[in-house]
Amino acid sequence: MDDVQALMEKIRKNILAEAEQKLADEAFQHLRNCLHKGRMKDADGQACVAGENANCMEMYLKFCDNRVDKAKYVSDGDGISCLCGSCTADMAIGKTTAELLRIKPSDVLKRVQRSGEGVEKQALLAVEALHKAVENYWIAKHGNGALHKLNRKPRFVAVGRGTSYMQYSH
């Protein structure tokens, strides 16, 4: 029986290693190819949020049948910023507004398989840009009066001293 348990443990470890490698390969592709990077002229929802050190993250969403059909981002930050923006845009595709608002920075961190304060800040910035784009889409589609239906708590995102970027309160 010990041999069977040892074999099962070995199989479990192999499956986990393969899954980790797949995620690492996916993150590398986002970093290497900057998937989903670029502006979208016909976006249904878009937003730009500024973070510390005047980093700026833009998110663009195109909806079809109440789901994100296409998502793009633009970041003026470093490679980690692009990685978080790309993964966040990728995670948005196929989701409804309610599902988009459930995406958290921790989801992005799991996807990019990186850690550290800088990565956490960029994941937060990307998710806040996504949520603000959803909010702007909702306002454009339903008007300001229906905004309370999003169940989104106001949060000040853009921080930093001496930044020339517009700061958004949402």
CORKAQUI-V187374 format. One record per helix or strand. SS is the DSSP state (A for helix, B for strand). FROM is the first residue (numbers start at 1). TO is the last residue. If there is no record, write none. Layout:
BEGIN
ss=SS from=FROM to=TO
ss=SS from=FROM to=TO
END
This chain:
BEGIN
ss=A from=2 to=33
ss=B from=37 to=37
ss=B from=45 to=50
ss=A from=52 to=54
ss=B from=56 to=64
ss=B from=67 to=75
ss=A from=79 to=92
ss=A from=97 to=101
ss=A from=105 to=112
ss=A from=117 to=142
ss=A from=144 to=150
ss=B from=156 to=156
ss=B from=169 to=169
END
